[in-house]
Amino acid sequence: MKRITLPIICSLCLWLTACDSNNTTPGETAKSESSAPAGAGQSAVQDDASQKNIVQVASGSKDHTTLVAAVKAADLVNALSNAGPFTVFAPTNAAFDKLPAGTVEGLLKAEKKEDLADILQYHVSVGVYKADQLQDGQTLGQVNGGNITITKKDGKIMVNGTATIVASIPAANGMIHVIDGVLLPPAKK
């Protein structure tokens, strides 16, 4: 009987210790130390163990500082930090530099927030499209309601015939295709 009782008592003690580790009284909910402030959104969640999401990957890239600044100015950080899945065609700083002088600065102004959001959303598809899944002539619907067209030429994948995919990076909530040009949505009718 002693052999059976000892393991049961040890198990019971471990269980009681685990139940008391939250230091809560009955009916009280344990508070998480890493919980985000109320209304902060998905981007405020701290998680250093999981794969980085699209915004976190872009924020860590020295080649995407202009894109990250634009995403912040358009208030799209939380949207792109959510579960997705998304495919983002991410222009490099050099791609933004190809635009006419003053374009980026003008779009970053508060009164141009809607235009900036439209352009950025034209770079985002819902779903994960890996490079090997992109086909010549394929059309992808973008978050802003427009479409982009994929072409393949000399082993390169191009978007709208103007931007080349130079790298592809998986993220926790989708795929990032680094592109060497900025995609401008067609004028709305």
PyMOL commands that set and color helices and strands:
alter all, ss='L'
color gray80, all
select helices_A, chain A and resi 2-20+42-44+54-59+62-73+77-81+93-97+103-107+110-121+131-133
alter helices_A, ss='H'
color red, helices_A
select strands_A, chain A and resi 86-91+124-126+139-141+147-153+156-159+163-171+174-179
alter strands_A, ss='S'
color yellow, strands_A
deselect
rebuild
show_as cartoon
